[in-house]
Amino acid sequence: MLSGCTFAAPWWIASADLEHDPRVRRLFPDPVAEGIRYIAKTGIYPINHILVVRRSLVERHPWLPQNLYDAFVESKRAGESELRTDAADYVAAGAMTIAAGDPMPYGFRANAHVLDALRQHSLEQGLTTRLIGFDEIFAPAMLDL
C-alpha cells in the first residue's frame, strides 16, 4: 500500500516509480482519511514498517539491536520537520498530537499496545497458532526501550 507520501530514495537505493506503475494501486482511495478513521477507532497509528534482525546475528553481535535503534532514532531526529509535515493532516483532524511529544514514537514501550494488537490479529487470522510472547521475538534489551 502506498501512503500519501512521495518517495524519494537515496541514490544508493534502487527506486521505482510506484505512483505511475499500473500494477500498483492504493488499498484505500484516501489513505489519510482511512488512517484518521483507524486511529479514532483503535487509538493506534498504523505501523508501516518494522525492522527484523536474525536471531543468529543478535547472538553473534549483541550490540546490534541497540545500535540499529540508535541509528534510526538519530535518522528520525534529522528528518523531524518532514515527520511533522507528514503528521499535519492527522494533527488537524485531532487523531494525534505533536504538542504531547513525539507523534510517532519508536521503541517497545511506546508501541506495546500496537504490537499487542498485531500479535492478537496474527492469532485471530491464523498466521500464528498461539499468542507469541514478546520475549520470544524481541531482544531482551529492546523490551526496555
N, CA, C and O atoms as CSV, one atom per row, in Angstrom:
chain,resi,resn,atom,element,x,y,z
A,1,MET,N,N,0.837,-1.174,0.000
A,1,MET,CA,C,0.000,0.000,0.000
A,1,MET,C,C,0.882,1.237,0.000
A,1,MET,O,O,1.885,1.289,0.712
A,2,LEU,N,N,0.529,2.189,-0.762
A,2,LEU,CA,C,1.230,3.458,-0.767
A,2,LEU,C,C,0.541,4.405,0.189
A,2,LEU,O,O,-0.687,4.477,0.229
A,3,SER,N,N,1.319,5.121,0.947
A,3,SER,CA,C,0.724,6.141,1.805
A,3,SER,C,C,0.575,7.401,0.980
A,3,SER,O,O,0.763,7.382,-0.237
A,4,GLY,N,N,0.242,8.487,1.634
A,4,GLY,CA,C,0.110,9.753,0.937
A,4,GLY,C,C,1.451,10.392,0.666
A,4,GLY,O,O,1.515,11.482,0.097
A,5,CYS,N,N,2.534,9.728,1.066
A,5,CYS,CA,C,3.876,10.296,0.939
A,5,CYS,C,C,4.419,10.144,-0.475
A,5,CYS,O,O,4.020,9.248,-1.220
A,6,THR,N,N,5.316,11.017,-0.821
A,6,THR,CA,C,6.080,10.899,-2.053
A,6,THR,C,C,7.407,10.268,-1.675
A,6,THR,O,O,8.054,10.707,-0.724
A,7,PHE,N,N,7.810,9.263,-2.394
A,7,PHE,CA,C,9.036,8.563,-2.069
A,7,PHE,C,C,10.203,9.134,-2.858
A,7,PHE,O,O,10.132,9.263,-4.080
A,8,ALA,N,N,11.258,9.470,-2.166
A,8,ALA,CA,C,12.483,9.949,-2.805
A,8,ALA,C,C,13.620,9.104,-2.244
A,8,ALA,O,O,14.151,9.398,-1.173
A,9,ALA,N,N,13.983,8.072,-2.958
A,9,ALA,CA,C,15.017,7.161,-2.481
A,9,ALA,C,C,16.403,7.761,-2.674
A,9,ALA,O,O,16.672,8.408,-3.686
A,10,PRO,N,N,17.283,7.542,-1.694
A,10,PRO,CA,C,18.675,7.980,-1.876
A,10,PRO,C,C,19.294,7.278,-3.072
A,10,PRO,O,O,18.787,6.249,-3.520
A,11,TRP,N,N,20.374,7.819,-3.589
A,11,TRP,CA,C,20.998,7.284,-4.794
A,11,TRP,C,C,21.435,5.836,-4.647
A,11,TRP,O,O,21.509,5.115,-5.643
A,12,TRP,N,N,21.725,5.391,-3.430
A,12,TRP,CA,C,22.240,4.033,-3.270
A,12,TRP,C,C,21.119,2.987,-3.155
A,12,TRP,O,O,21.398,1.792,-3.064
A,13,ILE,N,N,19.875,3.427,-3.158
A,13,ILE,CA,C,18.758,2.501,-3.088
A,13,ILE,C,C,18.037,2.501,-4.427
A,13,ILE,O,O,17.707,3.554,-4.971
A,14,ALA,N,N,17.800,1.304,-4.947
A,14,ALA,CA,C,17.053,1.212,-6.200
A,14,ALA,C,C,15.667,1.781,-5.962
A,14,ALA,O,O,15.072,1.562,-4.907
A,15,SER,N,N,15.159,2.500,-6.924
A,15,SER,CA,C,13.833,3.081,-6.740
A,15,SER,C,C,12.946,2.710,-7.928
A,15,SER,O,O,13.423,2.388,-9.016
A,16,ALA,N,N,11.662,2.766,-7.682
A,16,ALA,CA,C,10.679,2.503,-8.723
A,16,ALA,C,C,9.632,3.600,-8.642
A,16,ALA,O,O,9.368,4.134,-7.565
A,17,ASP,N,N,9.050,3.930,-9.754
A,17,ASP,CA,C,8.019,4.954,-9.801
A,17,ASP,C,C,6.671,4.280,-9.524
A,17,ASP,O,O,5.913,3.982,-10.447
A,18,LEU,N,N,6.388,4.048,-8.244
A,18,LEU,CA,C,5.181,3.328,-7.874
A,18,LEU,C,C,3.918,4.151,-8.094
A,18,LEU,O,O,2.840,3.591,-8.295
A,19,GLU,N,N,4.042,5.454,-8.058
A,19,GLU,CA,C,2.872,6.314,-8.265
A,19,GLU,C,C,2.303,6.161,-9.676
A,19,GLU,O,O,1.111,6.381,-9.888
A,20,HIS,N,N,3.140,5.790,-10.635
A,20,HIS,CA,C,2.691,5.696,-12.025
A,20,HIS,C,C,2.715,4.259,-12.576
A,20,HIS,O,O,2.468,4.045,-13.763
A,21,ASP,N,N,3.006,3.302,-11.731
A,21,ASP,CA,C,3.044,1.904,-12.166
A,21,ASP,C,C,1.618,1.361,-12.178
A,21,ASP,O,O,0.973,1.347,-11.129
A,22,PRO,N,N,1.096,0.913,-13.329
A,22,PRO,CA,C,-0.286,0.448,-13.402
A,22,PRO,C,C,-0.544,-0.821,-12.579
A,22,PRO,O,O,-1.699,-1.156,-12.315
A,23,ARG,N,N,0.502,-1.520,-12.176
A,23,ARG,CA,C,0.322,-2.729,-11.366
A,23,ARG,C,C,0.134,-2.417,-9.884
A,23,ARG,O,O,-0.194,-3.305,-9.096
A,24,VAL,N,N,0.342,-1.154,-9.504
A,24,VAL,CA,C,0.264,-0.760,-8.107
A,24,VAL,C,C,-0.911,0.196,-7.930
A,24,VAL,O,O,-1.087,1.132,-8.709
A,25,ARG,N,N,-1.701,-0.050,-6.908
A,25,ARG,CA,C,-2.799,0.868,-6.612
A,25,ARG,C,C,-2.921,0.998,-5.100
A,25,ARG,O,O,-2.446,0.146,-4.349
A,26,ARG,N,N,-3.547,2.047,-4.677
A,26,ARG,CA,C,-3.770,2.283,-3.254
A,26,ARG,C,C,-4.833,1.304,-2.747
A,26,ARG,O,O,-5.794,0.991,-3.450
A,27,LEU,N,N,-4.648,0.840,-1.547
A,27,LEU,CA,C,-5.637,-0.025,-0.921
A,27,LEU,C,C,-6.885,0.779,-0.564
A,27,LEU,O,O,-8.006,0.284,-0.677
A,28,PHE,N,N,-6.680,2.027,-0.132
A,28,PHE,CA,C,-7.778,2.917,0.219
A,28,PHE,C,C,-7.694,4.147,-0.669
A,28,PHE,O,O,-6.600,4.669,-0.881
A,29,PRO,N,N,-8.811,4.624,-1.191
A,29,PRO,CA,C,-8.784,5.797,-2.076
A,29,PRO,C,C,-8.189,7.029,-1.394
A,29,PRO,O,O,-7.496,7.820,-2.033
A,30,ASP,N,N,-8.460,7.192,-0.095
A,30,ASP,CA,C,-7.935,8.321,0.662
A,30,ASP,C,C,-7.215,7.765,1.891
A,30,ASP,O,O,-7.825,7.631,2.952
A,31,PRO,N,N,-5.923,7.440,1.762
A,31,PRO,CA,C,-5.215,6.784,2.866
A,31,PRO,C,C,-5.144,7.633,4.136
A,31,PRO,O,O,-5.143,7.085,5.238
A,32,VAL,N,N,-5.085,8.937,4.006
A,32,VAL,CA,C,-5.045,9.787,5.202
A,32,VAL,C,C,-6.380,9.702,5.945
A,32,VAL,O,O,-6.399,9.543,7.165
A,33,ALA,N,N,-7.483,9.806,5.226
A,33,ALA,CA,C,-8.801,9.698,5.861
A,33,ALA,C,C,-8.968,8.332,6.523
A,33,ALA,O,O,-9.516,8.234,7.621
A,34,GLU,N,N,-8.500,7.289,5.863
A,34,GLU,CA,C,-8.592,5.950,6.437
A,34,GLU,C,C,-7.715,5.835,7.678
A,34,GLU,O,O,-8.111,5.219,8.668
A,35,GLY,N,N,-6.523,6.426,7.625
A,35,GLY,CA,C,-5.639,6.426,8.795
A,35,GLY,C,C,-6.268,7.151,9.968
A,35,GLY,O,O,-6.185,6.682,11.103
A,36,ILE,N,N,-6.890,8.279,9.714
A,36,ILE,CA,C,-7.565,9.053,10.762
A,36,ILE,C,C,-8.725,8.252,11.347
A,36,ILE,O,O,-8.920,8.230,12.563
A,37,ARG,N,N,-9.492,7.598,10.482
A,37,ARG,CA,C,-10.601,6.760,10.953
A,37,ARG,C,C,-10.085,5.631,11.842
A,37,ARG,O,O,-10.661,5.340,12.891
A,38,TYR,N,N,-8.997,5.002,11.413
A,38,TYR,CA,C,-8.442,3.868,12.157
A,38,TYR,C,C,-7.899,4.319,13.519
A,38,TYR,O,O,-8.105,3.645,14.529
A,39,ILE,N,N,-7.213,5.450,13.540
A,39,ILE,CA,C,-6.699,5.969,14.812
A,39,ILE,C,C,-7.854,6.285,15.752
A,39,ILE,O,O,-7.794,5.957,16.937
A,40,ALA,N,N,-8.901,6.917,15.238
A,40,ALA,CA,C,-10.053,7.261,16.068
A,40,ALA,C,C,-10.707,6.001,16.642
A,40,ALA,O,O,-11.154,5.998,17.789
A,41,LYS,N,N,-10.761,4.943,15.851
A,41,LYS,CA,C,-11.405,3.704,16.279
A,41,LYS,C,C,-10.553,2.917,17.272
A,41,LYS,O,O,-11.075,2.367,18.242
A,42,THR,N,N,-9.241,2.863,17.030
A,42,THR,CA,C,-8.378,1.960,17.807
A,42,THR,C,C,-7.379,2.658,18.720
A,42,THR,O,O,-6.864,2.046,19.656
A,43,GLY,N,N,-7.098,3.942,18.455
A,43,GLY,CA,C,-6.040,4.627,19.195
A,43,GLY,C,C,-4.664,4.242,18.691
A,43,GLY,O,O,-3.657,4.566,19.320
A,44,ILE,N,N,-4.611,3.558,17.570
A,44,ILE,CA,C,-3.348,3.065,17.026
A,44,ILE,C,C,-3.018,3.794,15.732
A,44,ILE,O,O,-3.826,3.831,14.804
A,45,TYR,N,N,-1.821,4.372,15.680
A,45,TYR,CA,C,-1.310,4.901,14.417
A,45,TYR,C,C,-0.722,3.710,13.676
A,45,TYR,O,O,0.191,3.065,14.193
A,46,PRO,N,N,-1.212,3.399,12.489
A,46,PRO,CA,C,-0.777,2.177,11.800
A,46,PRO,C,C,0.728,2.163,11.519
A,46,PRO,O,O,1.275,3.082,10.910
A,47,ILE,N,N,1.365,1.116,11.969
A,47,ILE,CA,C,2.793,0.930,11.707
A,47,ILE,C,C,2.946,0.445,10.273
A,47,ILE,O,O,2.300,-0.521,9.867
A,48,ASN,N,N,3.792,1.108,9.514
A,48,ASN,CA,C,4.033,0.708,8.132
A,48,ASN,C,C,5.261,-0.175,7.983
A,48,ASN,O,O,5.343,-0.982,7.056
A,49,HIS,N,N,6.205,-0.024,8.887
A,49,HIS,CA,C,7.467,-0.731,8.751
A,49,HIS,C,C,7.933,-1.225,10.110
A,49,HIS,O,O,7.675,-0.605,11.142
A,50,ILE,N,N,8.611,-2.329,10.085
A,50,ILE,CA,C,9.257,-2.850,11.282
A,50,ILE,C,C,10.546,-3.512,10.825
A,50,ILE,O,O,10.600,-4.106,9.748
A,51,LEU,N,N,11.564,-3.411,11.630
A,51,LEU,CA,C,12.863,-3.974,11.275
A,51,LEU,C,C,13.041,-5.295,12.007
A,51,LEU,O,O,12.814,-5.383,13.214
A,52,VAL,N,N,13.445,-6.313,11.275
A,52,VAL,CA,C,13.686,-7.635,11.836
A,52,VAL,C,C,15.148,-7.977,11.628
A,52,VAL,O,O,15.703,-7.770,10.549
A,53,VAL,N,N,15.766,-8.506,12.680
A,53,VAL,CA,C,17.157,-8.926,12.608
A,53,VAL,C,C,17.207,-10.401,12.994
A,53,VAL,O,O,16.587,-10.818,13.972
A,54,ARG,N,N,17.932,-11.167,12.235
A,54,ARG,CA,C,18.044,-12.602,12.528
A,54,ARG,C,C,18.609,-12.827,13.928
A,54,ARG,O,O,19.548,-12.157,14.358
A,55,ARG,N,N,18.012,-13.783,14.620
A,55,ARG,CA,C,18.463,-14.124,15.969
A,55,ARG,C,C,19.951,-14.491,15.974
A,55,ARG,O,O,20.677,-14.140,16.904
A,56,SER,N,N,20.397,-15.193,14.938
A,56,SER,CA,C,21.807,-15.605,14.894
A,56,SER,C,C,22.737,-14.393,14.846
A,56,SER,O,O,23.832,-14.432,15.406
A,57,LEU,N,N,22.308,-13.315,14.178
A,57,LEU,CA,C,23.119,-12.096,14.146
A,57,LEU,C,C,23.171,-11.436,15.520
A,57,LEU,O,O,24.222,-10.959,15.949
A,58,VAL,N,N,22.040,-11.414,16.200
A,58,VAL,CA,C,21.998,-10.809,17.532
A,58,VAL,C,C,22.831,-11.635,18.512
A,58,VAL,O,O,23.490,-11.082,19.392
A,59,GLU,N,N,22.799,-12.943,18.358
A,59,GLU,CA,C,23.606,-13.801,19.232
A,59,GLU,C,C,25.094,-13.557,19.021
A,59,GLU,O,O,25.871,-13.568,19.975
A,60,ARG,N,N,25.493,-13.335,17.762
A,60,ARG,CA,C,26.904,-13.058,17.461
A,60,ARG,C,C,27.304,-11.629,17.781
A,60,ARG,O,O,28.449,-11.358,18.143
A,61,HIS,N,N,26.344,-10.712,17.645
A,61,HIS,CA,C,26.623,-9.280,17.837
A,61,HIS,C,C,25.545,-8.688,18.747
A,61,HIS,O,O,24.633,-8.021,18.258
A,62,PRO,N,N,25.629,-8.916,20.054
A,62,PRO,CA,C,24.570,-8.479,20.962
A,62,PRO,C,C,24.332,-6.963,20.979
A,62,PRO,O,O,23.272,-6.512,21.413
A,63,TRP,N,N,25.282,-6.194,20.521
A,63,TRP,CA,C,25.157,-4.734,20.457
A,63,TRP,C,C,24.312,-4.293,19.263
A,63,TRP,O,O,23.879,-3.142,19.216
A,64,LEU,N,N,24.072,-5.171,18.312
A,64,LEU,CA,C,23.422,-4.810,17.060
A,64,LEU,C,C,22.025,-4.187,17.231
A,64,LEU,O,O,21.767,-3.138,16.640
A,65,PRO,N,N,21.120,-4.787,18.009
A,65,PRO,CA,C,19.788,-4.171,18.121
A,65,PRO,C,C,19.833,-2.736,18.662
A,65,PRO,O,O,19.158,-1.854,18.132
A,66,GLN,N,N,20.613,-2.504,19.698
A,66,GLN,CA,C,20.688,-1.161,20.271
A,66,GLN,C,C,21.296,-0.171,19.284
A,66,GLN,O,O,20.825,0.961,19.166
A,67,ASN,N,N,22.333,-0.591,18.583
A,67,ASN,CA,C,22.968,0.312,17.616
A,67,ASN,C,C,22.021,0.642,16.457
A,67,ASN,O,O,21.991,1.780,15.988
A,68,LEU,N,N,21.259,-0.336,15.999
A,68,LEU,CA,C,20.282,-0.070,14.942
A,68,LEU,C,C,19.202,0.882,15.442
A,68,LEU,O,O,18.819,1.821,14.744
A,69,TYR,N,N,18.721,0.635,16.641
A,69,TYR,CA,C,17.713,1.516,17.236
A,69,TYR,C,C,18.245,2.947,17.322
A,69,TYR,O,O,17.569,3.895,16.923
A,70,ASP,N,N,19.455,3.089,17.845
A,70,ASP,CA,C,20.059,4.422,17.976
A,70,ASP,C,C,20.207,5.105,16.621
A,70,ASP,O,O,19.971,6.307,16.504
A,71,ALA,N,N,20.592,4.352,15.603
A,71,ALA,CA,C,20.750,4.922,14.263
A,71,ALA,C,C,19.408,5.400,13.711
A,71,ALA,O,O,19.338,6.468,13.103
A,72,PHE,N,N,18.343,4.621,13.917
A,72,PHE,CA,C,17.029,5.028,13.439
A,72,PHE,C,C,16.497,6.234,14.211
A,72,PHE,O,O,15.854,7.108,13.630
A,73,VAL,N,N,16.760,6.284,15.512
A,73,VAL,CA,C,16.352,7.450,16.306
A,73,VAL,C,C,17.057,8.702,15.798
A,73,VAL,O,O,16.434,9.755,15.659
A,74,GLU,N,N,18.339,8.591,15.526
A,74,GLU,CA,C,19.098,9.742,15.019
A,74,GLU,C,C,18.598,10.159,13.630
A,74,GLU,O,O,18.479,11.349,13.339
A,75,SER,N,N,18.314,9.190,12.793
A,75,SER,CA,C,17.784,9.487,11.463
A,75,SER,C,C,16.438,10.200,11.566
A,75,SER,O,O,16.171,11.155,10.836
A,76,LYS,N,N,15.610,9.729,12.468
A,76,LYS,CA,C,14.309,10.359,12.671
A,76,LYS,C,C,14.477,11.790,13.155
A,76,LYS,O,O,13.771,12.692,12.705
A,77,ARG,N,N,15.402,11.991,14.061
A,77,ARG,CA,C,15.669,13.334,14.571
A,77,ARG,C,C,16.098,14.259,13.428
A,77,ARG,O,O,15.701,15.423,13.387
A,78,ALA,N,N,16.896,13.748,12.518
A,78,ALA,CA,C,17.367,14.549,11.380
A,78,ALA,C,C,16.219,14.916,10.441
A,78,ALA,O,O,16.268,15.955,9.783
A,79,GLY,N,N,15.189,14.074,10.375
A,79,GLY,CA,C,14.059,14.340,9.486
A,79,GLY,C,C,12.819,14.793,10.224
A,79,GLY,O,O,11.705,14.630,9.726
A,80,GLU,N,N,13.001,15.369,11.423
A,80,GLU,CA,C,11.862,15.728,12.271
A,80,GLU,C,C,10.886,16.690,11.603
A,80,GLU,O,O,9.673,16.548,11.761
A,81,SER,N,N,11.395,17.660,10.866
A,81,SER,CA,C,10.478,18.618,10.234
A,81,SER,C,C,9.601,17.923,9.192
A,81,SER,O,O,8.424,18.254,9.052
A,82,GLU,N,N,10.166,16.969,8.468
A,82,GLU,CA,C,9.387,16.207,7.486
A,82,GLU,C,C,8.325,15.356,8.175
A,82,GLU,O,O,7.196,15.238,7.698
A,83,LEU,N,N,8.712,14.763,9.312
A,83,LEU,CA,C,7.783,13.952,10.087
A,83,LEU,C,C,6.598,14.797,10.543
A,83,LEU,O,O,5.450,14.360,10.457
A,84,ARG,N,N,6.873,15.990,11.022
A,84,ARG,CA,C,5.793,16.879,11.473
A,84,ARG,C,C,4.890,17.268,10.294
A,84,ARG,O,O,3.675,17.377,10.454
A,85,THR,N,N,5.476,17.472,9.131
A,85,THR,CA,C,4.675,17.779,7.944
A,85,THR,C,C,3.791,16.594,7.577
A,85,THR,O,O,2.613,16.766,7.266
A,86,ASP,N,N,4.367,15.383,7.613
A,86,ASP,CA,C,3.594,14.178,7.292
A,86,ASP,C,C,2.442,13.965,8.271
A,86,ASP,O,O,1.401,13.421,7.901
A,87,ALA,N,N,2.629,14.395,9.522
A,87,ALA,CA,C,1.607,14.196,10.547
A,87,ALA,C,C,0.562,15.308,10.572
A,87,ALA,O,O,-0.424,15.196,11.301
A,88,ALA,N,N,0.747,16.367,9.806
A,88,ALA,CA,C,-0.105,17.557,9.884
A,88,ALA,C,C,-1.590,17.249,9.692
A,88,ALA,O,O,-2.419,17.773,10.436
A,89,ASP,N,N,-1.945,16.416,8.717
A,89,ASP,CA,C,-3.356,16.087,8.487
A,89,ASP,C,C,-3.956,15.351,9.680
A,89,ASP,O,O,-5.113,15.576,10.037
A,90,TYR,N,N,-3.167,14.472,10.293
A,90,TYR,CA,C,-3.633,13.716,11.448
A,90,TYR,C,C,-3.817,14.632,12.652
A,90,TYR,O,O,-4.775,14.485,13.411
A,91,VAL,N,N,-2.895,15.579,12.823
A,91,VAL,CA,C,-2.987,16.539,13.915
A,91,VAL,C,C,-4.202,17.440,13.710
A,91,VAL,O,O,-4.965,17.681,14.646
A,92,ALA,N,N,-4.379,17.934,12.489
A,92,ALA,CA,C,-5.516,18.818,12.182
A,92,ALA,C,C,-6.850,18.118,12.441
A,92,ALA,O,O,-7.822,18.761,12.839
A,93,ALA,N,N,-6.900,16.817,12.220
A,93,ALA,CA,C,-8.136,16.054,12.433
A,93,ALA,C,C,-8.306,15.635,13.891
A,93,ALA,O,O,-9.324,15.048,14.260
A,94,GLY,N,N,-7.300,15.941,14.723
A,94,GLY,CA,C,-7.373,15.568,16.131
A,94,GLY,C,C,-7.046,14.118,16.394
A,94,GLY,O,O,-7.273,13.625,17.499
A,95,ALA,N,N,-6.512,13.418,15.394
A,95,ALA,CA,C,-6.194,11.998,15.550
A,95,ALA,C,C,-4.881,11.775,16.287
A,95,ALA,O,O,-4.656,10.703,16.847
A,96,MET,N,N,-4.013,12.782,16.288
A,96,MET,CA,C,-2.755,12.696,17.032
A,96,MET,C,C,-2.347,14.103,17.404
A,96,MET,O,O,-2.847,15.085,16.854
A,97,THR,N,N,-1.431,14.179,18.347
A,97,THR,CA,C,-0.969,15.480,18.796
A,97,THR,C,C,0.544,15.536,18.814
A,97,THR,O,O,1.207,14.593,19.243
A,98,ILE,N,N,1.074,16.627,18.354
A,98,ILE,CA,C,2.520,16.819,18.397
A,98,ILE,C,C,2.904,17.497,19.702
A,98,ILE,O,O,4.003,17.283,20.214
A,99,ALA,N,N,2.008,18.314,20.240
A,99,ALA,CA,C,2.300,19.046,21.467
A,99,ALA,C,C,2.633,18.100,22.614
A,99,ALA,O,O,3.419,18.447,23.495
A,100,ALA,N,N,2.045,16.916,22.610
A,100,ALA,CA,C,2.273,15.951,23.686
A,100,ALA,C,C,3.608,15.234,23.543
A,100,ALA,O,O,3.959,14.412,24.390
A,101,GLY,N,N,4.344,15.525,22.503
A,101,GLY,CA,C,5.625,14.859,22.296
A,101,GLY,C,C,5.720,14.292,20.900
A,101,GLY,O,O,5.196,14.861,19.943
A,102,ASP,N,N,6.380,13.190,20.799
A,102,ASP,CA,C,6.623,12.533,19.527
A,102,ASP,C,C,5.327,11.896,19.008
A,102,ASP,O,O,4.780,11.012,19.667
A,103,PRO,N,N,4.832,12.319,17.855
A,103,PRO,CA,C,3.582,11.746,17.355
A,103,PRO,C,C,3.730,10.298,16.894
A,103,PRO,O,O,2.739,9.572,16.817
A,104,MET,N,N,4.948,9.872,16.588
A,104,MET,CA,C,5.194,8.509,16.118
A,104,MET,C,C,6.429,7.954,16.834
A,104,MET,O,O,7.495,7.827,16.232
A,105,PRO,N,N,6.279,7.626,18.120
A,105,PRO,CA,C,7.445,7.220,18.909
A,105,PRO,C,C,8.014,5.863,18.490
A,105,PRO,O,O,7.297,4.992,17.999
A,106,TYR,N,N,9.303,5.714,18.696
A,106,TYR,CA,C,9.985,4.445,18.479
A,106,TYR,C,C,10.090,3.726,19.818
A,106,TYR,O,O,9.903,4.325,20.877
A,107,GLY,N,N,10.386,2.458,19.755
A,107,GLY,CA,C,10.646,1.681,20.958
A,107,GLY,C,C,9.475,0.807,21.358
A,107,GLY,O,O,8.322,1.070,21.016
A,108,PHE,N,N,9.807,-0.239,22.090
A,108,PHE,CA,C,8.807,-1.219,22.506
A,108,PHE,C,C,7.761,-0.617,23.435
A,108,PHE,O,O,6.562,-0.765,23.196
A,109,ARG,N,N,8.201,0.059,24.489
A,109,ARG,CA,C,7.252,0.569,25.487
A,109,ARG,C,C,6.197,1.475,24.856
A,109,ARG,O,O,5.005,1.337,25.128
A,110,ALA,N,N,6.643,2.396,24.016
A,110,ALA,CA,C,5.704,3.342,23.395
A,110,ALA,C,C,4.758,2.655,22.419
A,110,ALA,O,O,3.695,3.192,22.106
A,111,ASN,N,N,5.131,1.477,21.937
A,111,ASN,CA,C,4.331,0.788,20.925
A,111,ASN,C,C,3.804,-0.563,21.388
A,111,ASN,O,O,3.324,-1.351,20.574
A,112,ALA,N,N,3.888,-0.839,22.684
A,112,ALA,CA,C,3.463,-2.150,23.189
A,112,ALA,C,C,2.004,-2.435,22.844
A,112,ALA,O,O,1.662,-3.565,22.496
A,113,HIS,N,N,1.138,-1.421,22.937
A,113,HIS,CA,C,-0.284,-1.628,22.620
A,113,HIS,C,C,-0.482,-1.952,21.142
A,113,HIS,O,O,-1.371,-2.729,20.792
A,114,VAL,N,N,0.332,-1.368,20.282
A,114,VAL,CA,C,0.241,-1.639,18.849
A,114,VAL,C,C,0.751,-3.049,18.560
A,114,VAL,O,O,0.130,-3.802,17.811
A,115,LEU,N,N,1.874,-3.391,19.153
A,115,LEU,CA,C,2.462,-4.709,18.941
A,115,LEU,C,C,1.576,-5.811,19.526
A,115,LEU,O,O,1.500,-6.912,18.982
A,116,ASP,N,N,0.910,-5.500,20.640
A,116,ASP,CA,C,-0.028,-6.465,21.211
A,116,ASP,C,C,-1.195,-6.695,20.254
A,116,ASP,O,O,-1.615,-7.834,20.051
A,117,ALA,N,N,-1.719,-5.622,19.667
A,117,ALA,CA,C,-2.799,-5.775,18.680
A,117,ALA,C,C,-2.318,-6.595,17.492
A,117,ALA,O,O,-3.058,-7.432,16.974
A,118,LEU,N,N,-1.082,-6.360,17.057
A,118,LEU,CA,C,-0.522,-7.110,15.934
A,118,LEU,C,C,-0.469,-8.604,16.244
A,118,LEU,O,O,-0.852,-9.426,15.412
A,119,ARG,N,N,0.003,-8.952,17.433
A,119,ARG,CA,C,0.085,-10.382,17.741
A,119,ARG,C,C,-1.300,-10.981,17.943
A,119,ARG,O,O,-1.513,-12.151,17.625
A,120,GLN,N,N,-2.260,-10.195,18.473
A,120,GLN,CA,C,-3.643,-10.680,18.595
A,120,GLN,C,C,-4.244,-10.946,17.213
A,120,GLN,O,O,-4.871,-11.982,16.990
A,121,HIS,N,N,-4.045,-10.002,16.289
A,121,HIS,CA,C,-4.567,-10.169,14.926
A,121,HIS,C,C,-3.912,-11.367,14.236
A,121,HIS,O,O,-4.574,-12.104,13.506
A,122,SER,N,N,-2.617,-11.557,14.469
A,122,SER,CA,C,-1.911,-12.693,13.868
A,122,SER,C,C,-2.523,-14.014,14.321
A,122,SER,O,O,-2.670,-14.942,13.526
A,123,LEU,N,N,-2.875,-14.093,15.588
A,123,LEU,CA,C,-3.508,-15.297,16.116
A,123,LEU,C,C,-4.921,-15.460,15.541
A,123,LEU,O,O,-5.290,-16.540,15.078
A,124,GLU,N,N,-5.700,-14.383,15.575
A,124,GLU,CA,C,-7.073,-14.435,15.074
A,124,GLU,C,C,-7.143,-14.804,13.596
A,124,GLU,O,O,-8.072,-15.489,13.167
A,125,GLN,N,N,-6.166,-14.352,12.820
A,125,GLN,CA,C,-6.178,-14.598,11.381
A,125,GLN,C,C,-5.460,-15.888,11.000
A,125,GLN,O,O,-5.317,-16.193,9.816
A,126,GLY,N,N,-5.010,-16.642,11.994
A,126,GLY,CA,C,-4.377,-17.924,11.741
A,126,GLY,C,C,-2.939,-17.844,11.258
A,126,GLY,O,O,-2.391,-18.836,10.778
A,127,LEU,N,N,-2.319,-16.671,11.378
A,127,LEU,CA,C,-0.914,-16.554,10.980
A,127,LEU,C,C,0.004,-17.179,12.016
A,127,LEU,O,O,1.111,-17.612,11.696
A,128,THR,N,N,-0.462,-17.224,13.271
A,128,THR,CA,C,0.249,-17.931,14.333
A,128,THR,C,C,-0.748,-18.873,14.993
A,128,THR,O,O,-1.958,-18.660,14.918
A,129,THR,N,N,-0.241,-19.903,15.633
A,129,THR,CA,C,-1.120,-20.891,16.264
A,129,THR,C,C,-1.325,-20.613,17.747
A,129,THR,O,O,-2.129,-21.278,18.401
A,130,ARG,N,N,-0.593,-19.624,18.282
A,130,ARG,CA,C,-0.732,-19.225,19.681
A,130,ARG,C,C,-0.288,-17.779,19.806
A,130,ARG,O,O,0.324,-17.221,18.896
A,131,LEU,N,N,-0.604,-17.188,20.937
A,131,LEU,CA,C,-0.191,-15.818,21.186
A,131,LEU,C,C,1.303,-15.818,21.501
A,131,LEU,O,O,1.731,-16.366,22.517
A,132,ILE,N,N,2.076,-15.214,20.640
A,132,ILE,CA,C,3.533,-15.212,20.779
A,132,ILE,C,C,3.951,-14.219,21.866
A,132,ILE,O,O,3.467,-13.087,21.903
A,133,GLY,N,N,4.838,-14.646,22.735
A,133,GLY,CA,C,5.348,-13.770,23.784
A,133,GLY,C,C,6.338,-12.762,23.226
A,133,GLY,O,O,7.138,-13.081,22.346
A,134,PHE,N,N,6.277,-11.550,23.745
A,134,PHE,CA,C,7.204,-10.521,23.269
A,134,PHE,C,C,8.654,-10.935,23.500
A,134,PHE,O,O,9.530,-10.610,22.698
A,135,ASP,N,N,8.905,-11.646,24.583
A,135,ASP,CA,C,10.274,-12.080,24.875
A,135,ASP,C,C,10.780,-13.105,23.863
A,135,ASP,O,O,11.979,-13.381,23.809
A,136,GLU,N,N,9.881,-13.667,23.065
A,136,GLU,CA,C,10.276,-14.618,22.034
A,136,GLU,C,C,10.720,-13.939,20.747
A,136,GLU,O,O,11.431,-14.536,19.939
A,137,ILE,N,N,10.305,-12.700,20.555
A,137,ILE,CA,C,10.582,-12.045,19.284
A,137,ILE,C,C,11.397,-10.761,19.408
A,137,ILE,O,O,11.820,-10.198,18.397
A,138,PHE,N,N,11.621,-10.293,20.632
A,138,PHE,CA,C,12.430,-9.093,20.829
A,138,PHE,C,C,13.657,-9.419,21.648
A,138,PHE,O,O,13.590,-10.191,22.605
A,139,ALA,N,N,14.777,-8.831,21.274
A,139,ALA,CA,C,15.991,-8.951,22.087
A,139,ALA,C,C,15.659,-8.366,23.462
A,139,ALA,O,O,14.987,-7.338,23.543
A,140,PRO,N,N,16.113,-8.994,24.529
A,140,PRO,CA,C,15.738,-8.561,25.878
A,140,PRO,C,C,15.938,-7.054,26.127
A,140,PRO,O,O,15.075,-6.412,26.727
A,141,ALA,N,N,17.045,-6.498,25.682
A,141,ALA,CA,C,17.309,-5.080,25.933
A,141,ALA,C,C,16.311,-4.182,25.199
A,141,ALA,O,O,16.065,-3.058,25.634
A,142,MET,N,N,15.740,-4.655,24.106
A,142,MET,CA,C,14.795,-3.841,23.346
A,142,MET,C,C,13.457,-3.688,24.061
A,142,MET,O,O,12.723,-2.735,23.799
A,143,LEU,N,N,13.136,-4.603,24.949
A,143,LEU,CA,C,11.876,-4.518,25.707
A,143,LEU,C,C,11.898,-3.362,26.691
A,143,LEU,O,O,10.843,-2.930,27.156
A,144,ASP,N,N,13.070,-2.856,27.015
A,144,ASP,CA,C,13.198,-1.739,27.955
A,144,ASP,C,C,13.144,-0.376,27.272
A,144,ASP,O,O,13.124,0.649,27.954
A,145,LEU,N,N,13.121,-0.344,25.958
A,145,LEU,CA,C,13.113,0.936,25.248
A,145,LEU,C,C,11.709,1.462,25.071
A,145,LEU,O,O,11.519,2.532,24.493
